[in-house]
Amino acid sequence: MFCTSIIKNKTRAIEKNIISYEIKISKLDKELYESQLDYYYLTSPKLLQEKISFLTSDYYQYMNISKIYLDYKSFIEDQKKITKK
């Protein structure tokens, strides 16, 4: 009987910890989603073009996706190819 109550109290404490961590995770998931949404909106090419044209008289041109490098290594490799030609 004594062991049962000890185990029951320990499991209750563990369940409370699990619930608190689940609440923290759900809050972080919501914050991550909102941050991603803000990022996608604020970095859209159309929005950037509108902001640039409003602030300056400079012409803004979209960059082709093939010109965007995923990492520094691929950029260097591409530059080596260009210089060899």
C-alpha positions as CSV (number, residue, x, y, z in Angstrom):
1,M,0.0,0.0,0.0
2,F,2.8,2.4,0.9
3,C,4.7,1.8,-2.4
4,T,1.5,2.3,-4.4
5,S,1.0,5.8,-3.0
6,I,4.6,6.8,-3.6
7,I,4.5,5.6,-7.2
8,K,1.1,7.3,-7.7
9,N,2.5,10.6,-6.4
10,K,5.6,10.4,-8.6
11,T,3.6,9.7,-11.7
12,R,1.3,12.6,-10.9
13,A,4.3,14.9,-10.7
14,I,5.7,13.5,-14.0
15,E,2.3,14.1,-15.7
16,K,2.3,17.7,-14.5
17,N,5.7,18.2,-15.9
18,I,4.7,16.6,-19.2
19,I,1.6,18.9,-19.4
20,S,3.7,22.0,-18.7
21,Y,6.2,21.1,-21.4
22,E,3.4,20.4,-23.9
23,I,2.0,23.9,-23.2
24,K,5.5,25.4,-23.7
25,I,5.9,23.5,-27.0
26,S,2.6,24.6,-28.3
27,K,3.4,28.3,-27.5
28,L,6.8,27.9,-29.3
29,D,5.1,26.3,-32.3
30,K,2.7,29.2,-32.5
31,E,5.5,31.7,-32.3
32,L,7.5,29.9,-35.0
33,Y,4.5,29.8,-37.3
34,E,3.9,33.5,-36.8
35,S,7.6,34.3,-37.4
36,Q,7.7,32.3,-40.6
37,L,4.6,34.0,-41.8
38,D,6.1,37.4,-41.1
39,Y,9.3,36.4,-42.8
40,Y,7.6,35.1,-46.0
41,Y,5.5,38.3,-46.2
42,L,8.3,40.7,-45.6
43,T,10.7,39.1,-48.0
44,S,8.3,38.6,-50.9
45,P,9.8,40.2,-54.1
46,K,6.6,42.1,-55.0
47,L,6.5,43.7,-51.5
48,L,10.2,44.6,-51.7
49,Q,9.7,46.2,-55.1
50,E,6.9,48.3,-53.8
51,K,8.9,49.4,-50.8
52,I,11.9,50.3,-52.9
53,S,9.9,52.2,-55.5
54,F,8.2,54.1,-52.7
55,L,11.4,55.0,-50.9
56,T,13.7,55.7,-53.8
57,S,13.6,56.2,-57.6
58,D,15.9,53.1,-58.1
59,Y,14.7,50.4,-60.3
60,Y,14.4,47.0,-58.6
61,Q,14.7,43.8,-60.7
62,Y,13.9,40.3,-59.5
63,M,16.8,37.9,-59.2
64,N,16.4,34.7,-61.1
65,I,16.3,31.7,-58.8
66,S,19.2,30.1,-60.7
67,K,21.5,32.9,-59.5
68,I,20.8,32.2,-55.8
69,Y,23.4,30.0,-54.2
70,L,22.4,27.7,-51.3
71,D,25.9,27.8,-49.7
72,Y,29.3,29.4,-50.1
73,K,30.8,26.2,-51.5
74,S,28.5,26.1,-54.5
75,F,29.2,29.8,-55.1
76,I,33.0,29.2,-55.2
77,E,32.6,26.2,-57.5
78,D,30.5,28.2,-59.9
79,Q,33.0,31.1,-59.8
80,K,35.8,28.7,-60.6
81,K,33.9,27.4,-63.6
82,I,33.4,30.9,-64.9
83,T,37.0,31.9,-64.5
84,K,38.2,28.7,-66.3
85,K,36.1,29.6,-69.4
